[in-house]
Amino acid sequence: MNDGNAASRVIQDLRARVTGATPGTRLPSVRELTAHHGASPVTVAEAIRALVAQGLVEARPGKGTFVAARPEPVRAPDLSWQTVALGPGRFGESEMQALLALPPDGAIPLSGGYLHADLQPATALGTALARVARQPAAWQRGPAEGREDLRDWFARDAGAYLRARDLVICPGGQAALSSAFRALAAPGDTLLVESPTYLGALAAAHASGLRVVPVPADENGVLPDQLAAAFARTGARLFYCQPLYANPSGATLAADRRAAVMTAVRANGAFLIEDDYARDLVIDGAAPPPLAADDPDGHVVHLRSLTKSAAPGLRIAAIGARGPAGARLRSARLLDDFFVAGPLQQAALEFVTGPGWARHLRTLHRELKNRREALLGALERHLPALVPAAIPRGGLHLWVRLADGVDDVALAANAAAQGVIVFPGRPWFAAEPPAAHLRLTYAAAPPDLMDEAVRRLARAFRK
């Protein structure tokens, strides 16, 4: 006897009896249904439970099974009033949702901002967190600014001037950015940014009510003369910058531009928010030191995150500044969420101060290079026009320019239909983009899928 088929027969029979019947009508007993369908009592009981869960029948112990009362029709809710009460949507909300969306089954991701699962030190992190979680002290309230030993590790990594007392631990770089914009500027103030720049920074700036002004940049980072001109024209006191492997362009601020950039910042009495998200994502050579390492007078606000170089779930970052700016940052973080979970802080500290961290970084650097080369090789074979002239020496992404007349947003939609996820370049610009681009991520998929991913992207061009 096939119990699965028997259960289906019982369910179909009872559904037919329920249809049109008056609520409270008694249905055949388990014994009657067992005899009629040649099913076991267990199978019949399971069928009845399935219909009870759907609200079609009601089982009354000791009395039998009955047609369930039908719920009163519910008026469809009218939520249209909320569009008036809420006002216009915020800049970047839909783009951020698209950026963070999980790829559908079968699609190859060439988008996203996190390491593929096989690059994440999940076992080591899980071991550290499990060990920490068994320590009662880890669950107690710690300093609002975060563990001093963890802040000290971030400070030593940043360079000569920042100290643990200057830093505050945050639940990821995005939270740190949002706090910094609110702490260091007021609604209506001007924020200068590289063009293009990180989409999440643009969204956070607009959410803070800032006026965002782009400053041209090339493969060697922001143009110092253009930065000085933007300061003079706007009166801005805040500049957001990614000097190392910028997202999305991959650019690193050239050595001969660093002093000129800092001169422009100092001359205008401004702050430079240094987003050092890619400090651990080196592929070729060695990374230059942070700008914060050569900032005696406290103009640089330094942000460093572990999330990009470890795992999405390790929401640990530190942001710091010296003097009153640091105090304002610490106050802003206190108002946002009091403090970051103690067990996560302690697990992060154990990981980055143990031998596993160095091993992870060695493996990560090697594997990022393999993936970058695999993606470049696939582009050379199938879409040679997309191979960028400047290859980033680290980071997670390639920034490729499209031919004139190509719609990057439409192309990304076509690519998704072909089973490869890429991200259009348009949202990464604070103003009109000078050309169409795609951001192609090489860290989100294994190297053996890069060729197929680019084949699918090539098909999207032909649609």
N, C-alpha and C positions, 0 to 999 in steps of 0.2 A: 504494500500500500504506500502511495506517495502522500505523506502527511502535508507537504507543501500544497499540492493540488487540492487535497481535501479541505485545508484551511481556506483556500481561495473560494471553493464551492460554498462553504458555510457562510463566508463573508458576503458573497454575491447574493445568496438566498436571503440572508437577513436584511441586506440593503434593499432588496426588492420588496420585502414585507414592510419595511419602515416607510418606504416612499408612499405618501398619500395616507398613511395610517394616522389615527388620532393619538396624540401623546397620551401615554398611560396604557396603551393597548398591550396586552400580554403577548409575548412571543413564545415560540416553541421552547420546551425545556431542553436541557443538555441531553437528557436521555433520548428525547424525540429527534433531536438533530443528529445525534450519534447514529441512531438506527437509520434515519433517512439518507444520510450521506456516506455511511460506511466508514466513519471517521472515529478515531479514539476520543474518549472524553477529554483528554489533555488538549488535543488539537482543537476541539470545539470550544473549550474554555479559553484558549489563546485567541481564537477568532473573536469571541465575545469581548475579551479585554481590549482588542484592537479597536472595535467599534465603540466601546465605552470611552476610550481615549480620544476618539474623534467626536464625541458628544452626540452620537446617533442613538445609542441605546443606554439604558440604565439598569444595572444589576442590583437587585434588592435581596440581600442574604435571607435565605429561608423562604422566599416568596417567588423568585423567578427573575426573568429578564423582560423588560418593558421598553416600549418606544419612549425615548427621552423627550422631554418638553423642548420645544423649539424656542431659542432665545428671541426676544423681541427685536425687531429690526432696528439697527442702530443708524442714526443719521450720519451720513458721511461728514467728517469734520471739515470745517472751513478754516484753513490756516492762512488764507490770503492776506489777512490783516497784518500778519507779521512782516510782510515786505515793506509796508508803510512804516511800521514802528521801528524796524531795524535800519532802514535807509540803505544806501548803496553798499554792495559787497566790498570787501577790502582787497587792495591790490595783492596779487600773487597767491590768493587762497586756492584757486582751482589748479594753478600751476604746481604749487607745493603738494597738493593732494595727488596730482598725476606723478610727480617726482617720487613720492613715497609709496605709490601703489605697488602691490606685489604683482609680478608678472603672471599672466594666465598659464595654466598647464600647457606644456609643449612649446611655449615661447622661449626664445633665447634672449636673456637680458643684456643689452649693451647700454644700459642706463642704470641709474641708481648711484648712491654715494657710499655704499658700504662694501666690505670685502665679501666675496663668495664664502659660503659656509666652510669649504675645505681649507680656507686660509685663516680662519678664526681659531684662536687657541682656546676653544670651548672647554676641552677637558681640564686644562690647567686652571682656567677661571672657575669652573664648577667645583674643582677640588678645593681651591682657596675659599670659595664662598661657603661650601659645606663645612669646612673646618672653622671658619669664623662664626658661622651661624650657631655653633654649639657653645660659643662663649657668651655668657649672659651680659657681660660688659659691653659687647658690641651693639646691643639693642638699647642701651641707655642713651640719653641725650648728650651729645658732645657740643663742642663750640659751634656757634651758628656759622662761623666762617669756614668750618671744616677742620679736620684733624691737622694738627700742627706738623706732624711728621710727613703727611701727604703734601701739604702746602710747601714744606721745605724741599721735597723732591722736585716739585714743579719749579720752584724758585731756582734751585741749583741748575736745573736743565735750561732755564731761560738765559742765564748769563750773570754778569758781574753785579748788577745793581739791585735787582728785585730780591726781597727777602720774604720769608714765610708770612710775616706780619702784613705784607702788602697784598696778599692773595686771598681769594675766596673760592671755595670749591662749589661747582655748579653741576646740575644734572644735564650735562651735555653742552656742546658749543652753542647751539641755537638759543638755549635759555640764557647763556652768558651774553650773547649778542643783544638779545632783547633787553636785558637788564642794563647793559652798557649804554644803549641808545637813550633809555629813559633817564639814567643817572647823569649822563654827561651833556644832555641837550634837552631843550624844551620844545613842545609842539610848535611848529612853524620855523624852527631853526633849520639851517642848511647842513646836509651831510654830503661831502664829496666822496665819490667812489670811483674805482677803476672801471673802465668800460672795455669789455664786459666784466661782470662780477657775479659773485655768488647770489643765486636767486633767493635763498633764505635770508640773506642780509637785506636785500631790497624789500622783501615782504615785511621783515621786522621793523625796518626803518619807516615804511609807510604806516604800519600799525601804530608806531609811536608818534605819528603826526609830523615826521620830518620831511623837508623838501630835499629830494635827492637830485644831485647834479653830477653827471658823469664826467670823468676826465679821461682823455684818450690814453691807451696803453698799447704796447706791441709785444713781441716775443721776449723783450727784455724788461718788461714791467711798465709801470706808469711813466709817462714822459714828464720829467721834472719841470721843464719850462711851462708846460700846460698846467701842471699842478699849481705852480706859483701864480699863473694868470687866473686860475679858477679861485684861488684864495682871495686875490685882489679884487676880482669882479663880484664875488658873492659875500665877502666878509665871513666866510665859514670858519668855524673853530673846531671842526671834527672831520677827519679823513679816515675812511675804512679801507684797509689795504691787506692784500694777501701777497706778501713778498716772496713766498716760497711755493712753487708748483700751484699757481693760482687756479682756482675752480671758477670757470670751466676751461680757461685757455691753456693752463699748464705752464705759464710764464713764470720765470724767476727774476726778481729785480736784479739787474746787472750791478756788478761791483762798483762800476764808475758812476752809477746813479744814486747809490745809497746816501752818500753825503749830501748831494743836491736835494734829494727828497727831504731829508731831515732838516736841512737849512730852510727850506720853504715852510716846513711845519713850525720850526722855532721862530722864524721871522714873523709869523702871523699869530703867535701865542696860541697855537692850536694843539689838539691831541691827535695822535695817529693810533687808531685801533689796529693792532697787528694780529691778524687771524692766522695763527701758526698751526693750522689744522694738519698740515702734511709733514710735520717735522720728522716723523718716523717712516715716511713713504719714499725713501731714497731708492733710486735704481742705479744711476750712473754717478760715480764719483762721491764726493762728500757735500753735504748741505752747508751753505754759509751760515754763520751764527745769526740768531734773531736780531732784529733792529733794537730790541730792548737791551741787548748786551752792550750797546754803545750809546746809552741814553742817560747821561748823568743828571739831567734836569727834570726828568719825569714827564716828558712829552708822550712817551709810548705807553699805551695800554695794551698789555700782552695777554693773548688768549691762546690756550693750548688745550687740546682735547685728546683723550685716549680712545674715543669711540671709533674713529676712522681706522686706526691702526690695530684695533683689537677685535671688537665685536659690537654690533648695534645695541646690545643690551647692557654694555658697560657704559652707562650714562654718567661719565665722570669727566669733568673739565675743570680748568682753573683759569680765572681771569684776575689780573692784578694791575695796579698802578700805585705810584708813590704819592704821598701827600694827601691833600683833601680829595683828590679824584679817587684814590683808593678807598677812602672812608665812605664816599658816596656810593661806590660800587658795593661795598659790604652792606650798607643800609638798604640799597635796592634789592639785593638778594634776600635779605632778612624779610622784607615785606612780601616777596614773591612766594617763598615756601619754607621759611624758617631755616631749614638745613637739609642736606642730602643724607639719605639713609646711611647710618653708621656701618652696617655690615658690608654694604657695597664699597664704601670708602676703604675699609680695612682690607677687603679682598683685593681691591685695586692696588693698594700699597704693597701687600704681600707679593703680588704678581710682579710689579715693576721693579721691586728691589730684590727679587730672587733670580736664580740662574735661568729660569724659564723665559724671562723677558728677552734676554740677549739671544737665546736660541730662536725664539719666535721672530725677532727682527731679522736675523740672518736668513731664515727660511722665507720670510715675507719679501725681502728685497730680491731674492733669487726668483721667487714665483711671480712677483709683479713684472720682472723683466721678461720672463717666459711668456706671460700673457700679453704684454705690450708688443713683443716681437711677433707673436702669433697673429695679433690683430693687424699689425702693419703688413705682415706677409700676405694675409688674406686680402687686404685692400690693394696691395700691389698686383695681385693676381686678377681680381675681379672688378675693382673700382679704382684704378691707379690715379684718376684725377682727384681722389679724395685724400691721398697721402699728404699729410701736412708738411709744409716746408721746414718748420721747426719742430723737432721731436722733443717732448718734455723729458727732462732727466729724472723725473719722479712724479708722484701723485697717482691718480687713478684714471685719468681721462685723456683722450685725444680730442682736439678742437679742430674740426674740419670745415673748410669753406666750400660752399656749394656754388655751382655756376650761376651766373646772372639769370634771373627769371625763374629759378626754382623756388617753390614755396616750401619752406622748411617744415611748417606745421602740417601741411597736406602730405608731404613726404613721410613724416613720422607716423601719420595715420595709415598711410599705405603700407609702411613697414610693419606696423602692428598686425595688419590684416595678413601679411605674409609670414607672421610668426617670429618677428624679431623686434625688440623694444629699443627704440632710440629716442633721444630727447631733442626737440628743436632748439635752435639757438636764440630765437626771439626773446623769450622771457628773461634771459641773462643780461639784457641791456636795459639801462635806466631810461633811455630815450630811444628814438628810432634807430634800429640796427643799420650799420653801413652796408652790410651784405648778409646773405642767408648762411647759416651755419648749422651743424649738428654737433652735439656732444656725444662722443662714443666712449663708453666706459669699458676698460679692459679687465677690471678687477671683479666683475660681478658674474663671470661665467668661466668655466674651465677652458684651457687653451685649445683642447681638441674640438671645441664647438665653434671656434672663431671663424673657420672657413665656411661652415654652413650658415653661420649668422650673416656673414657678408654676402654670400650667395643670395640669401633671402632679401637682404637690403638691395642688392642689384636688381632683383625682380621688382621691388617696389618702385624703382626709378622708371621701369618700363610700363607701369600702370597709368 
